[in-house]
């Protein structure tokens, strides 16, 4: 009898956990769909909302853009030098740049950009939203006739997406330039071969996967912390809201990265 009761309790807890898990992900998908509709609605870009959006775009991009780009340039310089020297010692120098492009541009930079934006911008934004919700400020906006999704949520999500894509694209361009200069120096002699190599790596399928991966990374780091803040338990602390968003975000990023690797190399 005791064993049967314990099994029933375990099944009940498992069922409850599964329902909560499905409800949380459904809320995330629903929020993403609502914000997509709001982003396409002209009413979301009235003057007051535009000012808030512009402020978040600046705050989430400008302070970190230069530092992240310089960091990627230094890492690109070091990795390119290491790969080129190692490949030359084994007589495989013609593969060096291809390895750099595949590893650095295709895989490391988009992932690093997403995590950098998450840690510096979107997770703190989600915790800030959780604080606004706990203090009743979102309800106060509703009583004033202001939609909190327009005023507080949409600008944070759009700025997170913009910041991730901007950092990834700019850093990839810088990494490609640094890789060329490291191998060929300030000479145009290798430009034709380098362009041909770039085209061989970035074929249409790989380019599509790269674009989709960067987009899904930006959506994951922007939406999940906000959803955790809006739908979490009201008594959660700031640290708890950040941790919940961090765990879910890492799970999605890992899934997207694995799927992109499968698409690129299988």
C-alpha angles and dihedrals in degrees: 000000000000091000091050091050092050091050091050090049091050092049091048092051091046091050091048092048092049092050091050091048093051091045092053094051092044089053089051092052091045092051091049091052092047092049091048090055091046091049089055094046117097090214089069090067102058115139098269092045091047091054092051091046092049091050093052092045090054096042094049097044116025100055094052103032099083096041094048093046092050090047091051090048092053093046090047091051093050096043094045091051092048094047094044093049093046093047091049092053090055095042093250100112092132089066096050099088092043090055091048093050094046097045101035106032101030100040119010105041099051091045093046092047092052093049092045092053091045094053096040102036125002102046092049088046090053091049089049090053090050088054092049090050093048092050092049095243093130090054089048089056090052091052088053090054094254119130108229090208089061097042106034111012108040095050091053094049095045092047091050092051092046093047094050094048093044094051093045096048097043093045092049090053091048091048092052091050093047091049091052094047091047093055104032103020122211093334134110093213095099098038096098094049092043092051091049091050091049090052091050092053097041099052116160095270094049091045091053092049091048092051093046092046093051091047094049091046090054092047092048096050092044104041105036099059090046093049090049089052096048099042101030125107110286093229093058116120124232091258092050092051091050093049094049091050091045095054095048092044093052090050092054094043091050091050093049092047093050092048091049091051090050091049094047101043108025 
